[in-house]
Amino acid sequence: MNLSMKWLKDYVDINPDAKDFSEKMTMSGSKVEGWETEGQEINKVVVGKVLSVVPHQNSDHLVVCQV
């Protein structure tokens, strides 16, 4: 069974460290096969918002986006 730490935090007060949590789960008698942390290898990401999209005046297949 996959268990989301974010979901679990809604119900119990837990340490956010996945390794520590998995060790405590193992000690309680639950089997932990592994854990995954998402997004840790991603850095220097810029998030933008597209404000408008209008057709390009000199093309029928291009658009101009304001970000």
N, C-alpha and C positions, 0 to 999 in steps of 0.2 A: 504494500500500500504506500502510495506517495503521500507525504504530509507536508503541507506548506507551513513554514515558520511564521509567515505573516498571518495566516489563518489561525494558527495556534495561539498567537499573541493576543487575539481577541478574547480568548477564554482563560488563559493562565499567564502568570508573570514568569517569563523565561529569559535566560541569558541569550543574547542574539548570536553568540559564537556557535557556529554549527558543529565544530569538532567537540567542544565541551558538552553541548547538548546531546550529541550522539553517544558520547561516553557515559553520560548519566542515564540515557535510555537503555544502554546495554547493561549497566549495573542494576537497573530495575527489572531486568529479565526480558526486555524486548529486544528483538534482533534488528540491528541496523546494518543494512547491506552497503550503504554508502550515502553520500550527500553531494549535492550540486549547489554551487553558488553562481548565480547568473549575473552577467554584466561586469564582473570584476576585471576582465581583460579589455574592456572598452574604456578608452580615455580620449580626451580632446574632442568630444562630441558637442556640436552646436545645434540647438533646436531652434527652428524658425517657424513662422506662421505665414501661410500664403494669404495675403490680404485681398488680392484681386487677380482675376484671370480674364484677359481680353484678347480677341483675335488680333494677329499681327496685320497691319494695314497693307503690307505688300506680299502676303502669302495666305493661301487658303488652308494650309496644314500646320501652321505655327501659331503659338499663342505667346503673349507677353504676360509674365507673372510679376506682381509686386509682392516682395517678401519683406 
